[in-house]
Amino acid sequence: MKANKKRFHSLILAGIVAACSIFTSCDRVIGYSVLLWNDRENKLEDGTIVPVYFKSNISKVYIAGLPDSKKEKIEVPLWQLSKPESKSKALKRAKRYEEYRNTYAKSIIDGLPIRDDKVNISKQVYRLRKNETVRTLFKGNGVAPTKGGKPLEGEWLYVLTSNGTEGWCFSYNLKLFQMTSDSVAESQNDAEVSAEEEQDTVLENILNTTWYPDYYTTMIAKKQIDPEYFRADYTLGFNIDDKKITIKCPSLEGEYPYENCVKAEEREYDFEGSPIHISARGHRTLVFKYTDDRGMPHALNFVSLGDRKVDQIVQEELGRRARLYKSIVSFGPDFKSGNYGTISFNDDSTFTWTGFGKLVPSVIPQGAKGRGTVEIKYFIPENLKSSWDGMLTLHFDGKEPEVNFLFKQEVAGLRLAVGKVTTSWENNGTIKQASVSLPANSIVLFFQK
């Protein structure tokens, strides 16, 4: 089969050379080109400068000469040579490619983009398949892609694919190796990316990412951040140097030393010497599996938040609550009712209330003093947002339970309604979830400012 293919190419070359002899002289050099990809058949290494005699747009080849022979001519695909130019310019081009001469690379992931500029948002001109080889021509300064808010290690390389596509590719997911025209350097064996090596990139992501309980994404999506459970120290982390796994979340806290990490199955890892098994469900999701002291298996889901900072998210929520409370203080701070007395809200999140006797004990506990603290901590459901601004939680000094009022600022004052808070345990009984409702028989109070 290979012999037939070689004879077929020889016939094409003979036809082209014959055409040259009829229409023009193939002895006349039209320019000089740099070989961009090793020619193993003719034992020519990339970077070699060759004279070019003819270009066939039909066959997509150049007719070029061998460097040491003025008579012998070879057929080279158009993509494998640079555009013919003067010899001095070809020499400058070859010098530019010198640093990466005989240097090739394989993509260690599927879909790695080649772009038209050295920035991760520029247009994609090609997507590499996993294990696809490219020739690296030279490097350039650009904007490095980021991961977790930090620049990735690597550099922008100008590469050439085997179909002639050129562009910029960031080297983080490339495996470089050396290849000559007559042999493949030993390091290429390292570049033969196997499924196991791909898993190493998955493992690298696992070990170098800070993981948070998966309910964080639900709180973010619903815009219901509960600082009691949304904390910066609730994390799953891996100390590679000390070979130690540290976890802290509502259902588990501890450290797990391990001896070695081995791939168990596709995207699955056992941490030998510990009861830990990790399953990667995606770039930003994993399952933490462990066996407790009683031999019972458990599984916890964790996520990566990318560039989002937990402390910043919590501060934004606390700021929202503070602004909502401050609007009440600025609107009042004193509110009076003929039936339910006078309530005042202070800057330091305390309140005083006199004349609330008609609300005892149905709403306010018996014996409650007319002072206490106030906070905004519950989220009201969508069906109540059109009628209410939020919920105030009052803690009367020395008394339980808390008293909750839905509130609405109106032109003439403050409207309150006794709200109901129902709690339940979510996330396998580790998170206390509160839901707010307005009972049909709720007492509605109005205070003038």
Helices and strands as residue ranges (DSSP letters): H 2-23, E 31-34, E 49-56, E 61-65, E 73-77, G 78-80, H 87-97, G 98-100, E 103-107, E 112-115, E 124-128, E 133-140, E 146-147, E 150-151, E 156-161, E 166-170, G 171-173, E 174-178, H 188-191, H 195-207, E 212-213, H 215-222, E 236-239, E 244-249, E 252-257, E 260-265, E 268-272, E 276-282, E 285-291, E 297-303, H 310-331, E 334-337, E 341-345, E 350-354, G 357-359, E 371-375, G 382-384, E 390-396, E 403-409, E 413-418, E 420-426, E 431-437, E 444-448
